[in-house]
């Protein structure tokens, strides 16, 4: 028996702007269960402001699935989910 650990694949993007990196960072607190994975900041043309497009990825919602072999386990991974690990049970 194999046991797989899965989680949903979901991302959100947020546009923020501010005067400097500190102002940008203060606006980018990740909601519970989410992680900030990217936030490149670029200067706005003609101003001193920075604009950033932040990407948050969902990191909660873990579940286990079971199957007799690897192919059966992979077939059980629902659309929109990813298989994180496989172990023998």
DRENLUM-304612 format. One line per 4 residues: number of its first residue (from 1); for each residue x, y, z of N, C-alpha, C. Coordinates in Angstrom, 1 decimal. Layout:
REM DRENLUM-304612
NUM) X,Y,Z,X,Y,Z,X,Y,Z | ...
//
This chain:
REM DRENLUM-304612
1) 0.8,-1.2,0.0,0.0,0.0,0.0,0.9,1.2,0.0 | 0.6,2.2,-0.9,1.3,3.5,-0.9,0.4,4.6,-0.4 | 0.9,5.5,0.3,0.2,6.7,0.8,0.8,7.9,0.2 | 0.0,8.7,-0.4,0.5,10.0,-1.0,-0.1,11.2,-0.3
5) 0.8,12.2,-0.2,0.4,13.4,0.5,0.1,14.4,-0.7 | -1.1,15.0,-0.7,-1.4,16.0,-1.8,-1.9,17.3,-1.2 | -1.8,18.3,-2.0,-2.3,19.7,-1.6,-2.8,20.4,-2.9 | -3.8,21.3,-2.7,-4.3,22.0,-3.8,-3.2,22.9,-4.4
9) -3.3,23.1,-5.7,-2.5,24.1,-6.5,-3.4,25.3,-6.7 | -3.0,26.4,-6.0,-3.8,27.6,-6.2,-2.8,28.8,-5.9 | -2.9,29.8,-6.8,-2.1,31.0,-6.6,-3.0,32.2,-6.7 | -2.6,33.3,-6.1,-3.3,34.6,-6.2,-2.2,35.6,-6.4
13) -2.6,36.6,-7.2,-1.6,37.7,-7.4,-2.3,39.0,-6.9 | -1.4,39.9,-6.4,-1.9,41.2,-5.8,-0.9,42.2,-6.3 | -1.5,43.3,-6.8,-0.7,44.5,-7.2,-0.6,45.5,-6.0 | 0.7,45.9,-5.7,0.8,46.9,-4.6,1.8,47.9,-5.1
17) 1.8,49.1,-4.5,2.7,50.1,-4.8,3.0,50.9,-3.5 | 4.2,51.5,-3.5,4.6,52.2,-2.3,5.9,52.9,-2.5 | 6.3,53.8,-1.5,7.5,54.5,-1.6,8.6,53.7,-0.9 | 9.3,52.8,-1.6,10.4,52.0,-1.1,10.0,50.6,-0.8
21) 11.0,49.8,-0.7,10.8,48.3,-0.4,10.1,48.1,0.9 | 10.4,48.8,1.9,9.7,48.6,3.2,8.2,48.8,3.1 | 7.8,49.9,2.4,6.3,50.1,2.2,5.7,49.0,1.4 | 6.4,48.4,0.4,5.9,47.3,-0.4,5.8,46.1,0.6
25) 6.8,45.8,1.3,6.8,44.6,2.2,5.7,44.7,3.2 | 5.4,45.8,3.8,4.3,46.0,4.8,3.0,45.6,4.2 | 2.8,45.7,2.9,1.5,45.3,2.3,1.4,43.9,1.9 | 2.5,43.1,2.1,2.5,41.7,1.5,2.5,40.7,2.6
29) 1.6,40.8,3.6,1.5,39.8,4.6,0.6,38.7,4.0 | 1.1,37.5,4.0,0.4,36.3,3.4,-0.7,35.9,4.3 | -1.9,35.7,3.8,-3.0,35.1,4.6,-2.7,33.8,5.1 | -3.4,33.4,6.2,-3.1,32.1,6.8,-3.3,31.0,5.8
33) -2.3,30.1,5.7,-2.4,29.0,4.8,-1.8,29.3,3.4 | -1.2,30.5,3.3,-0.7,30.9,2.0,0.8,31.3,2.3 | 1.6,31.4,1.2,3.0,31.8,1.3,3.3,32.7,0.1 | 4.0,33.8,0.4,4.5,34.7,-0.6,5.6,34.0,-1.4
37) 5.5,33.8,-2.7,6.5,33.1,-3.5,7.2,34.0,-4.4 | 6.7,35.2,-4.7,7.3,36.1,-5.6,6.7,37.5,-5.5 | 7.6,38.5,-5.5,7.1,39.9,-5.4,8.2,40.8,-6.0 | 8.4,40.7,-7.3,9.4,41.6,-7.9,8.9,43.1,-7.9
41) 9.7,44.0,-7.5,9.4,45.4,-7.4,10.1,46.2,-8.5 | 9.4,47.0,-9.2,10.0,47.8,-10.2,9.6,49.3,-10.0 | 10.5,50.2,-10.4,10.1,51.6,-10.3,9.1,52.0,-11.3 | 8.2,52.9,-10.8,7.1,53.4,-11.8,7.7,54.5,-12.6
45) 7.5,54.5,-13.8,8.0,55.5,-14.7,7.6,56.9,-14.3 | 8.6,57.8,-14.1,8.3,59.2,-13.9,8.0,59.5,-12.4 | 8.1,58.5,-11.5,7.8,58.8,-10.1,8.9,58.1,-9.2 | 8.8,58.3,-7.9,9.7,57.6,-7.0,9.0,56.3,-6.4
49) 7.8,56.0,-6.9,7.1,54.9,-6.4,7.6,53.6,-6.9 | 7.4,52.5,-6.2,7.7,51.2,-6.7,6.4,50.4,-6.8 | 6.3,49.6,-7.8,5.1,48.8,-8.1,5.6,47.3,-8.0 | 4.8,46.5,-7.4,5.2,45.1,-7.3,3.9,44.2,-7.6
53) 4.2,43.1,-8.2,3.1,42.1,-8.5,3.5,40.9,-7.6 | 2.8,40.7,-6.5,3.1,39.7,-5.6,2.3,38.4,-5.9 | 2.9,37.3,-5.8,2.2,36.0,-6.0,2.3,35.2,-4.7 | 1.1,34.8,-4.3,0.9,34.0,-3.1,0.5,32.6,-3.6
57) 1.0,31.5,-2.9,0.6,30.1,-3.3,0.0,29.5,-2.0 | -1.0,28.7,-2.2,-1.7,28.1,-1.1,-0.8,26.9,-0.6 | -0.7,26.8,0.7,0.2,25.8,1.3,-0.6,24.9,2.3 | -1.9,25.1,2.4,-2.6,24.3,3.4,-3.5,23.3,2.6
61) -4.4,22.7,3.3,-5.3,21.8,2.7,-4.7,20.4,2.4 | -3.7,20.0,3.1,-3.0,18.7,2.9,-4.0,17.6,3.2 | -3.9,16.6,2.3,-4.7,15.4,2.4,-3.9,14.2,2.1 | -4.3,13.0,2.5,-3.6,11.8,2.2,-4.6,10.9,1.2
65) -3.9,10.3,0.3,-4.6,9.3,-0.6,-3.9,8.0,-0.5 | -4.6,6.9,-0.8,-3.9,5.6,-0.7,-4.3,4.8,-2.0 | -3.3,4.0,-2.4,-3.5,3.1,-3.5,-2.5,1.9,-3.5 | -2.7,0.9,-4.3,-1.9,-0.3,-4.3,-0.5,0.0,-5.0
69) -0.5,0.8,-6.0,0.8,1.0,-6.7,0.8,2.5,-7.1 | 2.0,2.9,-7.7,2.3,4.3,-8.0,1.3,4.8,-9.1 | 1.0,4.0,-10.1,0.1,4.5,-11.2,-1.3,4.7,-10.6 | -1.8,3.8,-9.8,-3.1,4.0,-9.2,-3.1,5.2,-8.3
73) -2.0,5.5,-7.6,-1.9,6.6,-6.7,-2.0,7.9,-7.5 | -1.2,8.0,-8.6,-1.2,9.1,-9.5,-2.6,9.4,-10.1 | -3.3,8.3,-10.4,-4.6,8.4,-11.0,-5.6,9.0,-10.0 | -5.4,8.9,-8.7,-6.3,9.4,-7.7,-6.0,10.9,-7.4
77) -5.0,11.5,-7.9,-4.7,12.9,-7.6,-5.7,13.7,-8.4 | -6.6,14.5,-7.7,-7.6,15.2,-8.4,-7.0,16.4,-9.2 | -7.8,16.8,-10.2,-7.4,18.0,-11.0,-7.3,19.2,-10.1 | -6.2,20.0,-10.2,-6.0,21.1,-9.4,-5.2,20.8,-8.1
81) -4.7,19.6,-8.0,-3.9,19.2,-6.8,-2.6,18.7,-7.3 | -1.6,18.7,-6.3,-0.3,18.1,-6.7,0.1,17.1,-5.6 | 0.8,16.1,-6.1,1.3,15.1,-5.2,2.7,15.5,-4.7 | 2.8,15.6,-3.3,4.0,16.1,-2.7,5.0,15.0,-2.3
85) 4.4,13.9,-1.9,5.3,12.8,-1.4,4.5,11.4,-1.5 | 5.3,10.4,-1.5,4.8,9.0,-1.5,5.6,8.2,-0.5 | 4.8,7.4,0.3,5.5,6.6,1.3,4.7,5.3,1.3 | 5.4,4.2,1.8,4.8,2.9,2.0,4.0,2.9,3.3
89) 2.8,2.3,3.3,2.0,2.3,4.5,1.8,0.9,5.0
//
